[in-house]
Amino acid sequence: MILVFQRTLTHYRLGVFREINKATGAILCFGKKGPKGTYLSRVEPDFPHLKIGDFYPFSKIDTLAFLDIFTPLFEFKPTVVIAELALGIMSNYLLLGLRPSLRYKLILWSHGYNRKKGFHPEKSVVDKLRVWWMNKADAVILYGQEGKKMFVPHIKDNKKIFVAQNTLDTPTLLKIRDKLDKIGKKEVKKQLGFTKRYDLIYMGRLLKEKEPDRLIDVYKIISKKIDSIELHIVGNGPMMGELKAKTRKLKDEDRNLKIRFWGAITDDEVTAKMLYASDLMVMPGYLGLSIVHSFCFHCPVVSQKQGVNGPFHSPEIEYVIDGKTGFLTPYDNNKLMAEIIIDYLLDEAKSKEMKQKTKKMIEKVCSLDNMIRGFSEAIGYVKGEK
């Protein structure tokens, strides 16, 4: 019996855990409430799972939590336990302490380290603790290859480090894409009311670290060179009011600007069409799984390279290969980002080539099969399977 402990079950993880259950038999145990402000899945999982008690001492700190690990441990008597490695999950320390008496193997699943602060185990107490945890675990699953390279020099037994390429439920998304391929981009644009020749899209929460305000500035530069282009901003968040006010001001100066706010859209069929109909997904700031979402619908991604001041991307940034599956421009250079986007839009051969490479990236690297393979290999390792 295998148990997977998670603080929350978000909508985008539903299909992932379903497939992990099919492949390994793992039962998902996740918090009933979650931290304040978290977007939890409203769909009841259609695979074996258990909702467990969860306690957050400080409502605004989602990384400090205590989960009821006792109920599932004593009910299912697992041989393998997989837990997310977040140093503030206090119940993890109990999982470690109970391991000898309950005789299960402990696998930790993690980003690896804090991208904003970097990884400095020689001087950071927090990073020293991360290394300590990984050495104590029976196996470690990391989100990406870059994280593995970072930790290899600090783990006594490198054989126990595995990579499960962090991704979405790609088979389900690709089925939608295949249906759209039969319809064609022209018809999809018509259904959505996309009337311009070119379309740029931003899809995600409207947060400062994602820099949607910079995107509007970049779009303004582009619109001076390309007339028939519209910017679609899909998502909600604390910056909505500020962004709409900025857009109104810019439109007062130039009536030809086409910026449309769609709000939050949770329907997978609709978001699929919007990405499919767009030429590029542009998110100047922090990127994560939106990369995978975009690639599933032939939509390359544009952002900025990480600098001293950010953006501090998630591990999925390794899927964006500059000039091949997207573009990563130097930080704080709006003019260059605009020029690169313009050149891409006007180069049909380059566009076709990059879209093919995003397709290959989904198939070869960030497929759900690859993610499940990482989990299966780690489980097989701790069980002593060859």
N, C-alpha and C positions, 0 to 999 in steps of 0.2 A: 504494500500500500504506500502511495506517495501523496504527501500533502504539500500544497503551495500556499504560503501565507502572504496576503497582500493587504495593505491598509484599505485600499478602495478598489472597486471595479468600475472603471470608466467605460463609456460607450465604445471607444475605439479599440479597447482590449477584449471585448466580448468574444469576437470571432477567433482571436488569437488563443485565448484560454480554452475555447471549445476544441480547437484542433490539437492543442497540447494534451487535453484529456483523451482525445481519440488515439493519439500516438503513444501515450505513456500510461494512461489510466489515472493520472494525477487529479486529485480532488481539490478544487479551489476553495480556500477559506478566506473570506474578506469581511472587513468591517461593515456593520449595519448602517452606521450613520456617516462616517467620514468626517474630515475636518470642515469647518465652516467655509462656504463659498466654493467647494469642490463640485465639479460637474460629474455626477455619478450616472451610471447607466440606469435608465428607468425600465429597461427590459429585464424580465426575470430570466436568468440563464437556463438554457434548455439542456444542460449537461450537469453531472454531479457536482454539487457545491454545498457550502455551509456558510451562512451568515453568522458572524461571531461578534461578541461585544467588543466595542472599541472606546477608548477614553483618551481625550485630548485635554491635558491640563490647561493649555492656553489656546483658545479658539483660533487665534491668528497664526499659530505656529503648527503647520501641518506635518512637520518632520519630527515633532515630539509626541509620541503616542505609546499607548499600551494596548495590546490586543489580547483577547481571551484565547490563549493557546491551549489551555488545559482541556476544554471540552473536546476539541477534535483529537488531541493527542491520546486521551484516554478512551475515546469512542472508537477510533480507527486503528490505534496501535501501529503507526506507520514504520516502515523500514527506511524511508527517505523523507526528509523534510527540506523544502526549498523556501527560503525567506529572502525578501528584499533587504539588501544591506544599506540601511540608513542608520547612522549612529544614534539617532534620537529615538529609535523604536526600542523602548525599554524591555519589551517582552522578548526581544532577540537574545538578551543576556540570559534569560531563563531557558530559552531553547538550547543555548550552549551548555548551561549547567545541567540540564536534564538529559542531555545526550548519552552519557555513560550508563545511567540507570535504565533508561527506556530503550536503549540500544538501536538508535536510528542514526543514519548518516546525515550530516548537515551540509547543504549546498547553498551558497550565497549568490544572489543575482543582483547586479549593480551596474550603474554608469561607470563606476570606478572612482572618480574624484570630482571635486567642485571645479568646473571649467573656469569660473570667474576668478577663483583664488589660485588656480594652478595646483600642481602636485609637488610638494617639497617635504618629503618624509625626513630629510636630514635636520629640519628645523621646526616643522609644523607638528604640534601635538596631535591634531586631528588626523593628519595624514599618517602619522605613526600608528594611531589607533586603527585606521583603515587597513594598514599592512598587517597589524596584529590579528585583526579579525580574519583576514584572508588566509593567513598562515594557520589559524586555528580551525578553519573550515575543512571539510573533507574534499570539497571541490568549489570552484568559483566560476560563475557564468558572467561574462562581461558583454556589454551592448555592442562593442565594435573592436576591430583589430588594433586601432590606435591605443585603446585602453589596455589591451593585452601587452603591447610593446612597452607601455609605461610601467606596468607592474612586474613583468618578468624578472628584472634584476633584483626585486625585493621579496620574491616568494621562494621559499626553500625548495619546494617541489613544483617545477613548472608544468609537469604533466597534468596537474589538477586544474589548470586554467583553461577554460573553454570560452568560445565566442558564439553567442546566439544573436546574429545580426538583427538589431532591433527593427521591427517593421510593423505593418498593419495586416489585416486579413486580406492579403493580396489576391488569393483565388476568387473571393467574392467580388472584389473591385475589378478584376480583369474580366469577369463574366459581364459586368456592366459595360466595360470598355468594348468588348467584342460586339455587343448589341449596338453600341454607338458607331462602331466601324461600319456596320451594315447600313446605317442611316446616312452617315457622312457628315463632315463638319459643317457644310453649307446648311443642311437641314436643321442641325442642332442649333446653330446660331439663329436661324429663323424662329425656332420654337422658343428660344430665350429672349428674343427681341434685341439681339446684338446686331446693330445696323452698320457699324463701322468696319472698315477693311481689317484693322488690327485691334486686338483686345489684350490688355494687360490685366492681370488679376492678383489681388492680395486676398488670401484666405486664412483667417486665424483671429485670435483675440486681439483687440485693439489696445495693446500695451506699449508703454514707452520703450521697453527693451526690444520690441519688434520693429520700432521706428517707422510706423506708417506715415508719420508726418514728413519724413524725408522722402518717402515714395511720391507724395504729392508734389514736392519740389522737383524731383527727377522727372515726373510726368510733365510738368509745366515746360521744362527744357525740351523734352521730346516733341511736345505738341507744336512747338515753333517750327519744327522741321518736317513733321508728318501731320497732315490735317485730319485724315480719317482714322482716328485712334481714340479709344475709350478706356478709361480706368475703372475697374469694378472692384469695390472694396466689400468683401464678404466677412462678416463677423461683428461682434459687439464687444464692449468693454469700456473702461474708464476714459478712454481718449475720444469716444464718439463725439461728444459735444464740441471739443476743441477742433477736431478734424472737420466737422461740418461747418464750423464758423470760418475756418481757414479757407475751405472750399468756396463758401459764399463770397468771401472777400476777393479771391482770385477770379471768380466768375464775373464779379463787378468790373474787374479790370480787363477781362478777356471772355466775351460771351461764347467763344468757340470751344472752350474747355468742356470736356465731357467726362465727368466723374460721377459715378453712381454708387450710392450706399445701399446695400442689400440687407443689412442686418445679419443676425445669426441664422444660418440654415443648417438643419440637422438631417435633412432628407438626403441619404446617400445618392439617390438617383439624380437629384437636382445638382448637388455639388459636383457630381461626376460630369454632368453636361457642361457645367460652367468651366471646369478645368479643361475639358475636351475642346471647347469652343475658343479657348484663350491661346494666345501665342506664347506667353511667358507668365510664370508665377513669380512675382517680384516681392520679396520681403527683405528690406535692407538690414533689418536687425536679426535677433535671435531666431534660428531655425531648428526645427526638430523633425517630427514625423510628417509634417506637411510636405517634406521633400518626397517621401514615398508616395503620399497621396497624389501629388502632382505627376510624378513619373508614371503612375499607373494609367494616366490619360494623355500620354505623349506630350506632356507640358514641362519643358526644361525650367530650371529655377535660377533666379538671380539674387545675389546677396552681396555682403561685404566680407572680406577676409577679417579674421579676428585680429584686433590690435590691442594695445594697452588698455584702451577704454571700451573694448568690446568690438563687435557683438560676441557674446560668449555662447557659441552654438552647442547644441547637444551632439552626442557621438554620430548621429546620422549625417552630419556635415561631410563625412568621408565619402558619401555617395555622390556629392556634387564635385565632379572633376572639371576644373576650370577649362572652358573651351570645348568640352566634350559632352557633358550632361547638363551644363549650366555655366554660369559665370560668377566668379568671386572677385570683386573689384577692391582696390585699396580703400581703407576706411576714410570716410569723410571727403569723398571726391564725387560729388553729385554729377558734375559735368562729364567725367569719364564714364560713370555708370550709364548716363543717358546716351552717350556716343556709342557705347557697346551695344545697348539695346537697339538703337537705330540701325546700326550696321547689321545686326542679326535679322531684324525684321525685313530689311531690304534685300537680304541674301537668301533666296529661296532654297538654293542647294545646301547651304549651311543649316538652314532650318530643318530640312528633311533628314540630314545626317545626324543632327543632335537628337531629334526625336527618336530615331532608330537606336541611338546609344542609351537613351533613357529606358527604352523597352528592354534592351539587353541587360541593363543594370538591375531592373526588376526581376528578370528571369534568372540571372546568374548570381547576383550578390544579395539583394535585400528581399528575396522571396520568403514567404512564410515557411516553406520547406526548409530553407537554410536555418531559420530561427529554431524550428522544432528539432532539427538535426543537432544543434548546439545543446539543447536541453537533453535530448536522448543520449548523446555522447557523455555528458556529465553524469547522468543517472547510471549509465552502463559502467562508467569508471568507478563510482563509489560502490557499486554492487559487485565489482570484481569481474565484470564481463569483458571479454576481448572483442 
